């Protein structure tokens, strides 16, 4: 069977489509032939693909088309860019021109699989993060009677869309180590960010977060031997700076320590630099030092807020003291950090806004992302609460597409009305010209930390910077050179 895999993600700066490495490996392991068409370099704003691209897509013929949907929108209040309309046009054209079943999957798709399959007009989908479910589908593509038995499958049954619950992800098969489907070296050379999973799933209870919905709430760790082999493979390809793609690296803490130890023991700590997301809950100095010793070059903490009632409303378990301890621990370990704030949630007032910003100043957080307005994703506790409150457009706390959008596929944001009109100017005023604070506003140029269409970043990557985007913005702002990778004998990247 011939498979065509398409990456439709045109966001700039780009991230290498990690999913395709593991899907590709899963397909190869069962003898499927496939080819990849990556639309990453195409003009993000063009509604149609150029004809030359269609020639690529039509060239080899295919029995099925796989489309990976990573982002359904950019999740930023100040831009609110939806991507599904562009994907819908693509799916329609694919069905017309290739006349083959279009199968969807990916983190974005798995947020609301039935609704997205219906909206995009695709034939089939696999929700969740388990490659084996895709293999089961491909083995039974023609046999619709088998569909009810395939975990995570979404399919059309006459005029209905049906779905099976996804299976929890496992990481037991060696679908990861080879990393040969995606040209990671070219992505990296061109400034694309290369990712790495050390585990899948998230057992956090954050009421707004879609990760447990899309990835499952049980955590599966990648066997360390696979992880080490995978890192070595990437280093051999010339890729030595990564961003981890775990929801939170230190949940659970033992896993984080085990990964750090394995990286050090394999002699990789001096040859790579990596960035990650982590939780401030229980984060301590011992872990900070272990991470730094294993090549970690920066951490993005989901700090959210400092006010106890707002944190509790988000379902977070940490408090202001955890944040203070985290800053001290990472400072002693010499690790750059960003605290991501999630402002504008239930109960946010100007007073609590001020409190959060002042607290970050008081504990001297090196970098703070001041994200305000919370994207409400389908399937989350926050979405259930909001939908229970009645029609979207009558809810004073909501902004975005509030009509004909009950399935929340287009961006809708929770923005506490208690902040009052003009809160944007108030927030900007609180931040003033304090360079530690990044604002998700395009006009703020170097402080803009929306990673969609961020020209400051695109230029910095061209100039040789690599690593987490927030850290690159910091380096640009402070006039620092690109991150160095000591063991590589050079900067690790061409500049
Ligand atoms: C790490 C990360 C980042 C890093 C990327 C680092 C890197 N090198 O990859 C950074 C910080 C740069 C980042 C940026 C952004 N991110 Co991000 N990111 C993540 C995170 C934590 C991991 C992504 C990942 O690669 N996972 C691992 C891969 C293997 O998983 P996957 O792609 O889902 O693929 C699996 C399955 O879905 C399936 N699959 C995938 N494709 C297909 C196709 C078919 C046909 C099938 C059957 C199966 C299948 O197989 C894979 C194996 O399990 C996710 C949340 C998460 N836990 O996944 C958010 C997440 C994907 N990001 C999100 C967002 C919004 C963004 C930004 C748009 C934010 C912004 N405005 O700046 C940008 C977009 C960047 C871009 N160019 O695409 C959202 C997307 C939700 C949405 N709105 O649609 C998520 C879900 C976070 C969240 N909870 O809101 N991100």
Boltz pocket constraint, residues with backbone or C-beta under 6 A from the ligand:
constraints:
  - pocket:
      binder: B
      contacts: [[A, 9], [A, 11], [A, 12], [A, 13], [A, 14], [A, 15], [A, 16], [A, 18], [A, 19], [A, 20], [A, 22], [A, 23], [A, 65], [A, 66], [A, 67], [A, 68], [A, 69], [A, 70], [A, 71], [A, 72], [A, 73], [A, 74], [A, 75], [A, 76], [A, 103], [A, 104], [A, 105], [A, 106], [A, 107], [A, 108], [A, 110], [A, 125], [A, 126], [A, 128], [A, 129], [A, 130], [A, 131], [A, 134], [A, 169], [A, 193], [A, 194], [A, 195], [A, 196], [A, 197], [A, 209], [A, 210], [A, 211], [A, 214], [A, 215], [A, 242], [A, 243], [A, 244], [A, 245], [A, 246], [A, 247], [A, 449], [A, 450], [A, 451], [A, 452], [A, 469]]
      max_distance: 6.0
